[in-house]
């Protein structure tokens, strides 16, 4: 796959993925590499630019991460962000110290003034808000650098050596809080690095299909289809590439939302593939009977899914390739080398021992979630699959608090469907990143038709977020909530009370369990 590449060199920053996403959004391919990557390996990638991330360390500490100084002799532009800026200043002869006064420290939204003659700020307003998070201070900037941005409290918010293409910013242009931050990254890519914008999902689709066909040949391919965005797009890509050589096993565990199983099956009817839908609802409910602890639920569901998939795979016999929907954040979060492991992922780095195959194919391994969605559109998947909200692997099992029964699951399915229908009808689905209903294990007294009821309380959850690491509860209009509540209580037996969760993340999580 031939395209220009930018390398995001990771120094432990919490926004490393976000930086890479911003670069990709600008139409330029990039990869995140740990700072320990040998210089020769970086050179072999022939990058048009480097971006140094932020990080929690101080560059003057003995054990702080550093970079091979020869990287600055390659003639390749560098953009340093926060720690990356201080590292560049420190390495090239400047001096970075701990701030001695509050005026040198900056956190949060900060009014910032830019020198718009600098390529980094070309065509942008001379003033704007930037997002600061630094307690160290560039006391002296290296020779050849000029100050190109300042705040009321700090004279050296950004530095530049335009002759060599070196730029450093103390703030975080990758976060939404920084006004025109993405434009600054765009300027670095196009004005400084000479980017052509040769990264698109249309090109990726064509190249990926070609590469898959060459690899697979006349081999047999197996994929476990969950119905989520990643596995669905991977399945569509393989279907487009190898058609009838692909077997998709869709385990319907009875824990999905209303009509979702039928929707998944319908989405793949256009391709000539072997689509196996396993009705395993009774089997899963039997295993889950009487279990109320959420982690125990998760383990049972995960193990039973493996058993069902294993049984179906054995019916097929030997396959040559197993497909996984691993995406780029999975790879980054699972860590590489000295990189911190944010969370481990079952689909990274290991091979399942219950299927007889010779190799794994991970066609989405280089893509972020928004790119996966766009690829799905390129492949002709319906929008209801492409834009499917995050849905936990255990499904509704962890949205029914307490023990599970088919009756409770059906009740939740009906209530959740009404909630989702009314949110979409009101146009609020465009403003909310995730919304769902939770059937609590709380029962309370109610009055319906002049009679006493003693039924369940349903909780509604809706959040807005850019990264799912933090989230705000969504401000759904009262009239919409009123309509949702009225419909659910009137149309869904067993529910007589509706509550709305107005807790942000943190302190809460998005899911209840």
SULDA-V970688 format. One record per pair of residues at least 12 apart in sequence whose ideal C-beta (glycine too) atoms are under 7 Angstrom apart, sorted by the first residue. I is the first residue (numbers start at 1). J is the second residue. Records with the same first field share a line. If there is no record, write none. Layout:
BEGIN
I=J / J
END
This chain:
BEGIN
1=207
3=29 / 198 / 199
4=28 / 29 / 48 / 195 / 196 / 198
5=29 / 30 / 31 / 45 / 46 / 47 / 48
6=23 / 28 / 30 / 47 / 48 / 49 / 51 / 189 / 193
7=30 / 31 / 33 / 42 / 45 / 47 / 50
8=20 / 30 / 31 / 32 / 51 / 53
9=33 / 35 / 50 / 51 / 52 / 53 / 67
10=32 / 33 / 34 / 35 / 53 / 339
11=35 / 52 / 53 / 55 / 65 / 83 / 84 / 87
12=55 / 56 / 57 / 65 / 340
13=53 / 54 / 55 / 83
15=53 / 54 / 172 / 174 / 175
16=32 / 53 / 332
17=329 / 332
18=174 / 175 / 467
19=51 / 53 / 81 / 174
20=32
21=368
22=174 / 182 / 185
23=185 / 189
24=199 / 368 / 371
25=182
26=185 / 186 / 189
27=197 / 199 / 200
28=189 / 195 / 197 / 199
29=199
32=332
34=336 / 337 / 338 / 339
35=65 / 67
36=337 / 338
39=68 / 70 / 71
43=74
47=76
48=193 / 194 / 195
49=76 / 77 / 79 / 188 / 189 / 193
50=71 / 76 / 78
51=79 / 81
52=78 / 80 / 81 / 84 / 87 / 88
53=81 / 84
54=81 / 82 / 83 / 84 / 172
55=83
57=83
58=98 / 136
59=83 / 86 / 87 / 90 / 96
60=90 / 96 / 97
66=87
67=87 / 91
69=91
72=92
77=165 / 192 / 193
78=166
79=167 / 188
80=168
81=169 / 172 / 173
82=133 / 134 / 170 / 172
85=168 / 169 / 170
86=136 / 138
88=166 / 168
89=138 / 141 / 142 / 159 / 168
92=142
93=142 / 143
94=138 / 140 / 141 / 142
95=139 / 140
96=136 / 137 / 138 / 139
97=136 / 137 / 139
98=135 / 136
99=135 / 136 / 137
103=153
104=137 / 154
105=135
106=132 / 134 / 151 / 153 / 154
107=132 / 133
108=131 / 132
109=129 / 131 / 177
110=129 / 130 / 132 / 151
111=127 / 129 / 151 / 152
112=128 / 129 / 130 / 149 / 151 / 157 / 171
113=126 / 127 / 149 / 150
114=126 / 148 / 149
115=148 / 149
118=148 / 160 / 162
119=162 / 187 / 191 / 192
120=148 / 160 / 167 / 184 / 187 / 188
121=184 / 187
122=187 / 191
124=180 / 183
125=180
128=179 / 180
129=178 / 179
130=171 / 178
131=171 / 172 / 175 / 177 / 178
132=170 / 171
133=172
134=170
138=156
141=156 / 159
144=161 / 163
145=159 / 160 / 161
146=159 / 160
147=159
148=160
154=170
157=169 / 170 / 171
158=170
165=192
167=188
173=185
176=466
201=371 / 374 / 375 / 378
202=378
204=375
205=375 / 378 / 379
208=237 / 363
209=237 / 240 / 241
212=238 / 241 / 242 / 361 / 363
213=241 / 242
215=361
216=242 / 245 / 321
219=245 / 320 / 321
220=245 / 319 / 320
221=238 / 242 / 245 / 246 / 319 / 320 / 321 / 323
222=247 / 313 / 316 / 319 / 322 / 323 / 355 / 357
223=235 / 238 / 246 / 248 / 323
224=249 / 309
225=248 / 249 / 250
227=250 / 256 / 260 / 264
228=388 / 391
229=372 / 373 / 376 / 385 / 386 / 388
230=325 / 327 / 364 / 372
231=325
232=267 / 376 / 381 / 385
233=364 / 372 / 375 / 376 / 379 / 381
234=323 / 325 / 363 / 364
235=248 / 268
236=376 / 379 / 381
237=363 / 379
238=323
239=268 / 271 / 273
240=379
243=271 / 272 / 273
244=272 / 273 / 274
246=273 / 274
247=274 / 276 / 316
248=268 / 273 / 275 / 276
249=276 / 278 / 309 / 312
250=264 / 265 / 275 / 276 / 277 / 278
251=278 / 280 / 305 / 308 / 309
252=277 / 278 / 279 / 280 / 281
253=280 / 281 / 284 / 301 / 305 / 395
254=281 / 284 / 285 / 409
255=284 / 394 / 395 / 396 / 397 / 409
256=395
257=396 / 413 / 416
258=413 / 414 / 416 / 417
263=384
265=277
267=381 / 382 / 385
276=312
278=308 / 312
280=308
283=304
284=301 / 304
285=404 / 406
287=300 / 304
288=300 / 397 / 404
290=403
291=403
292=402 / 403
294=398 / 513
297=394 / 397 / 398
298=394
301=394 / 397
302=393
306=354
310=354
313=355
318=356
319=355 / 357
320=357 / 358
321=357 / 359 / 361
322=355 / 357 / 360
323=361
324=347 / 360 / 362
325=364
326=347 / 348 / 362 / 364 / 365
327=364 / 365 / 367 / 368 / 369 / 372
328=365 / 366 / 367 / 368
329=368 / 369
330=345 / 347 / 348
331=348 / 365
333=345
334=348 / 349
373=386 / 387
389=434
390=434 / 468
392=511
396=409 / 412
398=511 / 513
399=412 / 436 / 438 / 439 / 512
400=412 / 439
401=438 / 439 / 440 / 441 / 512 / 513
402=441
408=439
411=439 / 492 / 494 / 495
412=437 / 439
414=492
415=437 / 458 / 488 / 492 / 495
416=436 / 437
418=484 / 487 / 488 / 491
419=437 / 460 / 484
422=480 / 483 / 484 / 487
423=435
426=480
428=476 / 480
431=464 / 474
432=462 / 464 / 474
433=463 / 464 / 465
434=463 / 510
435=461 / 462 / 474
436=461
437=458 / 459 / 460
438=459 / 461 / 512
439=456 / 458
440=456 / 457 / 459
442=457
443=455 / 456
444=457 / 496 / 497
446=496 / 497
448=496
453=496
455=494 / 495 / 496
456=494 / 495
457=497 / 499
458=488 / 495 / 498
459=499 / 501
460=484 / 498 / 500 / 501
461=501
462=474 / 476
463=505 / 510
468=510
470=505
471=504 / 505 / 510
472=504
473=501 / 502 / 503 / 504
481=500
485=498
END
